[in-house]
Amino acid sequence: MEKPENFNKVIWSSQTFVTLCYLLTAIGGYLHYGDDSMDSIIFNLPKTPLYLAVRGLYAICVSTSYPTQFYVPTNLFFKYLRSDVLTDASEIKLLSLEMAYRTVLVLVTGALAIAVPKLGLFISLIGATSGSFASIILPAVIEIGTYYSYCSKVPKWLIIKDVIIIIVGILCFITGTYTTIYSLVLAFSGHSTYHHSFNNITRN
């Protein structure tokens, strides 16, 4: 990175933009389709030439960007292999192994996505459990622990902010896990309207 001091600005601006895109898509999709919203809003689009083109572009975007998501774990794994296991291997062999490893990861996860029924609900369950912990609760806990380790005095506003974030994360974990498990029970019990489960929960 040419200007490392601007890294925080890049992170904040990019994450804000992505979050706004997700919010606009989610809110707009639900306002339009309501309780008929499917696991992915793409499936709600009509089968006209324009929207079929949108689906095609979406498929291309996923297929080209998905392998890059393995960059970090693959890089860490092969750094270990280069330094401790395959110390005498040539660069061509290491590159071939890395490409094969990336290909296998993509194929295996793709096969799982095809084979697992009600995949959207399982993704929601993973997001509600590990996602809420890893992206909401854990960063706040780490920030408090870091300040206590390296600073003699921790600002009260920081503790209050992180405690609020942790409480929100716990609420997301509880509500998300409960509604997703409820939807899974309805789906696998043969209930034809499992995607209406939130309304069922609120009425019950």
HELIX and SHEET records of a PDB file:
HELIX    1   1 PRO A    4  ASN A    6  5                                   3    
HELIX    2   2 PHE A    7  TYR A   33  1                                  27    
HELIX    3   3 GLY A   34  ASP A   36  5                                   3    
HELIX    4   4 ILE A   41  ASN A   44  5                                   4    
HELIX    5   5 PRO A   49  SER A   65  1                                  17    
HELIX    6   6 PRO A   67  PHE A   70  5                                   4    
HELIX    7   7 TYR A   71  TYR A   80  1                                  10    
HELIX    8   8 LEU A   81  VAL A   85  3                                   5    
HELIX    9   9 GLU A   91  ALA A  115  1                                  25    
HELIX   10  10 LEU A  119  ILE A  126  1                                   8    
HELIX   11  11 GLY A  127  GLY A  131  3                                   5    
HELIX   12  12 SER A  132  SER A  132  1                                   1    
HELIX   13  13 PHE A  133  ILE A  137  3                                   5    
HELIX   14  14 LEU A  138  TYR A  150  1                                  13    
HELIX   15  15 LYS A  156  PHE A  188  1                                  33    
HELIX   16  16 TYR A  194  HIS A  196  5                                   3    
HELIX   17  17 SER A  197  ARG A  203  1                                   7    
END                                                                             
